[in-house]
Amino acid sequence: MGNVKFDFTNRSVIVTGAARGIGLEVARFFQDAGARTYMCDFDADELKKAADEIGAHGFPVDVSSTEQVEALVGQVVEETGSIDVIVNNAGILRDTVVWKMTDEQWDQVLSVHAGGTFRFTRAAVPHFRKQEYGRIINVTSYTGLHGNTGQANYATAKAGIVGFTKTTAKELARFGVTVNAISPNAKTRMVASIPEDKLGEIAAGIPIGRFAEPEEIAAAIGFLASEEAGYITGTVLPVDGGLAM
Ligand SMILES: NC(=O)c1ccc[n+]([C@@H]2O[C@H](COP(=O)([O-])OP(=O)(O)OC[C@H]3O[C@@H](n4cnc5c(N)ncnc54)[C@H](O)[C@@H]3O)[C@@H](O)[C@H]2O)c1
């Protein structure tokens, strides 16, 4: 599939969770579209391979760490003079039914998904305000809107991201900043842990009849991150083959 042609020349972009899956394809999209692409992930080895593969910058960052997040945003601004786009994509699963869920499983999932999104947003806002420009794209999930057995922590985090997206969209609109979320499904490692028969069942419930390729998710994120999408804010765009209809 060809790249959707938006021009990101001279735009500095951070993609979190970029070592594999959706994040890697999002980073590739921006790199191909001329951006200064900064990929971050806490899996340093995979990240290095991924960044080398697409010729972007790779930074081992744990989105749960305020210090590491702020250091990366500071470095991007120092090196390039701006931070224009943040894609909050990093994610983990710690699935189990609620009565077996430990504090650690709860805290980790909230800290990566909702906490990471909060930390990058907070770190970028002073720069966005100065530039009077910014794009944030957060990644939520069908589970956040509809629930899923074994995922009380993940559903809470992903529903929280919806509220966070709408709140920050309202807070930042006056500064030329848009904040949107996407709700994807895609064939990635995250989905690979679902048993084959359950996967077939899910795919059968998707009107388009299959999971997305990560490139299809990247194209939607790229659109929302473009200058051209400047009148769209506070939305949750399902990129899910019609699943949520
Ligand atoms: N694949 C799907 O169908 C689907 C559906 C709904 C939502 N999502 C969301 O899309 C996003 C990407 O998912 P994916 O399917 O590509 O998963 P993935 O597991 O393939 O990739 C997630 C990446 O995030 C990184 N990561 C995890 N914790 C991190 C941390 N603390 N700091 C930095 N990096 C960290 C991982 O190392 C990994 O490289 C996630 O937020 C996920 O919840 C995916």
PDBQT file of the ligand as one rigid body, heavy atoms in Angstrom, charges set to zero:
ROOT
HETATM    1  N1  LIG A 301      -3.448  -4.412  17.924  1.00  0.00    +0.000 N 
HETATM    2  C1  LIG A 301      -4.719  -4.111  18.155  1.00  0.00    +0.000 C 
HETATM    3  O1  LIG A 301      -5.644  -4.710  17.593  1.00  0.00    +0.000 OA
HETATM    4  C2  LIG A 301      -5.077  -3.005  19.103  1.00  0.00    +0.000 A 
HETATM    5  C3  LIG A 301      -6.432  -2.790  19.397  1.00  0.00    +0.000 A 
HETATM    6  C4  LIG A 301      -6.782  -1.727  20.213  1.00  0.00    +0.000 A 
HETATM    7  C5  LIG A 301      -5.790  -0.912  20.726  1.00  0.00    +0.000 A 
HETATM    8  N2  LIG A 301      -4.477  -1.161  20.446  1.00  0.00    +0.000 N 
HETATM    9  C6  LIG A 301      -3.479  -0.271  21.027  1.00  0.00    +0.000 C 
HETATM   10  O2  LIG A 301      -2.535   0.088  20.039  1.00  0.00    +0.000 OA
HETATM   11  C7  LIG A 301      -1.278   0.384  20.666  1.00  0.00    +0.000 C 
HETATM   12  C8  LIG A 301      -0.178  -0.392  19.964  1.00  0.00    +0.000 C 
HETATM   13  O3  LIG A 301      -0.462  -1.759  20.104  1.00  0.00    +0.000 OA
HETATM   14  P1  LIG A 301       0.216  -2.923  19.232  1.00  0.00    +0.000 P 
HETATM   15  O4  LIG A 301      -0.869  -3.861  18.884  1.00  0.00    +0.000 OA
HETATM   16  O5  LIG A 301       1.083  -2.357  18.176  1.00  0.00    +0.000 OA
HETATM   17  O6  LIG A 301       1.074  -3.630  20.403  1.00  0.00    +0.000 OA
HETATM   18  P2  LIG A 301       2.574  -4.180  20.457  1.00  0.00    +0.000 P 
HETATM   19  O7  LIG A 301       2.661  -4.965  21.711  1.00  0.00    +0.000 OA
HETATM   20  O8  LIG A 301       2.925  -4.818  19.168  1.00  0.00    +0.000 OA
HETATM   21  O9  LIG A 301       3.436  -2.824  20.608  1.00  0.00    +0.000 OA
HETATM   22  C9  LIG A 301       3.405  -2.044  21.767  1.00  0.00    +0.000 C 
HETATM   23  C10 LIG A 301       4.783  -1.435  21.968  1.00  0.00    +0.000 C 
HETATM   24  O10 LIG A 301       4.755  -0.608  23.150  1.00  0.00    +0.000 OA
HETATM   25  C11 LIG A 301       5.970  -0.798  23.847  1.00  0.00    +0.000 C 
HETATM   26  N3  LIG A 301       5.826  -0.429  25.248  1.00  0.00    +0.000 N 
HETATM   27  C12 LIG A 301       5.126  -1.068  26.197  1.00  0.00    +0.000 A 
HETATM   28  N4  LIG A 301       5.266  -0.460  27.375  1.00  0.00    +0.000 NA
HETATM   29  C13 LIG A 301       6.101   0.601  27.191  1.00  0.00    +0.000 A 
HETATM   30  C14 LIG A 301       6.632   1.596  28.040  1.00  0.00    +0.000 A 
HETATM   31  N5  LIG A 301       6.362   1.625  29.354  1.00  0.00    +0.000 N 
HETATM   32  N6  LIG A 301       7.424   2.554  27.506  1.00  0.00    +0.000 NA
HETATM   33  C15 LIG A 301       7.731   2.517  26.188  1.00  0.00    +0.000 A 
HETATM   34  N7  LIG A 301       7.267   1.586  25.341  1.00  0.00    +0.000 NA
HETATM   35  C16 LIG A 301       6.456   0.633  25.830  1.00  0.00    +0.000 A 
HETATM   36  C17 LIG A 301       6.274  -2.272  23.664  1.00  0.00    +0.000 C 
HETATM   37  O11 LIG A 301       7.651  -2.587  23.936  1.00  0.00    +0.000 OA
HETATM   38  C18 LIG A 301       5.876  -2.504  22.212  1.00  0.00    +0.000 C 
HETATM   39  O12 LIG A 301       6.964  -2.308  21.331  1.00  0.00    +0.000 OA
HETATM   40  C19 LIG A 301      -1.452   0.035  22.141  1.00  0.00    +0.000 C 
HETATM   41  O13 LIG A 301      -1.739   1.210  22.875  1.00  0.00    +0.000 OA
HETATM   42  C20 LIG A 301      -2.659  -0.885  22.139  1.00  0.00    +0.000 C 
HETATM   43  O14 LIG A 301      -3.326  -0.892  23.370  1.00  0.00    +0.000 OA
HETATM   44  C21 LIG A 301      -4.099  -2.194  19.647  1.00  0.00    +0.000 A 
ENDROOT
TORSDOF 0
